[in-house]
Amino acid sequence: MIWEEIEEKDKRVVEASEWIPIGSYKTALEERAGVYIFTDDDLDVKYIGKAGAGRMVKELKYLMTYEVYSAINRKKDKGATQVKALYTNSDANALEYEGELIKKYDPPNNGVNLLKS
């Protein structure tokens, strides 16, 4: 299903990033609670995830361990070329909104163990 820009106007979203090439997310995403969306170039939603405050992008020593990296490492970005973050003002809002978006878009990489494929 194609991403609808109206989702960025939800009352729980306090700010939205631009679409960021998957390879550039480390320097472009902020350390804030929110929902992130992986799409292809045509905005076909591939995966929707959430991150708590301080976990969107987090560096620990030499290894980057954060929500987006974890999703990519689990191959949840299969077929995706870009990512967008919808920042919320709380972890609870991120969790709630993620569930609603997954239900609406039913992304192919959510709920699937892509490591086996």
N, C-alpha and C positions, 0 to 999 in steps of 0.2 A: 504494500500500500504506500502511496506517495505521501510524504510529509506535508502537513498543512501548516502554513505560517501562523495561523490563528492560535496554535498551541502555545506560542511564545507570548501571547497576551493574557494567559491564565493568571488569575489573581495571586497564585503562589509563586509565580516567576517574577523575580525582582530585576533580573538582567539576563540577556542571552548573548552568547558569544557569536561570532561570525562562523560560517562553515570553515573548518580547518582541515587541511589534508592530514590523513591519518599519521603520516610520518612527522608532522610538525606539532603534535599535541603537547609534547613535553614542555615546550617553551610558551605555548599559547594559552593553555587552560589555567585557571586560577584555583587556589586552595580554598574552595568554598563548597558548601553543601549544594547539591543539585542533581539534575537528571542529565544524562548524556545520550545522544542518539547517533548511531552509525548508519550512514546511508551510502548508496552508490551515487554516481554523478547525476542521475536522474531523480534523486531524492527518494528513491525506493528504500523504505526503512528496513534495515537488516538486523539491528539489535538496539534495545533500550536498556540502560542500566542507571544506577544511582550511586551517589557518593556522599558520605557524610562530610561535615565540615573538616577541612584540613586533609581530606583524603582524595580529592579529585586528582591531584598530582602530588606525590610525596616522595622525597628522596631520602633513602636510608643508606648511609655510607656510600658504597660504590654501586649499589644495586637500586634501580628505580622500582619501588613497590607501591603501587597505587591502583586505584580502581580501574582506570582506563587501560593501563598496562596489563593488569590481570585479565581483563576481558580480551585484549588482543592476544595474550599468551594462551588463553583458552580457545582461541580461534573464533571468538564471537564476532570478529570483524570480517568474517568470510563474505566476500562480495562487496564489501564497503570500501569507499575511497576517502570518506570524510567524516568528521565528527563535529557535533555542535553541543554546547553545554547550555542548559537552562538552569541558572543559579536560583536557588530558593533561600529563604531566610531561616530555614531550619531543616534538620535531618528528617523530622516527621513529615514536613511538606514534601521533601524529596521522595520519601518512601511512598506516600499516598499518591503523588502525581505519577511516579514510575508505574505503579500498578494500573492506574487508569489508562495511561498511554499504551502499555503492553496489551491490555484488554482490547483497546480500540484498533491498534495497528497489527497485532498478532505477528510480530517480527519472526522470520524463519530461524534466526539464531538464538532466540530466547527459549530456554527450557530444553535445549538440545545439547547433548554431549558431543561437540564437534571434534574432540580429541580422538574419538574412535573412528571418525570418518577420514 
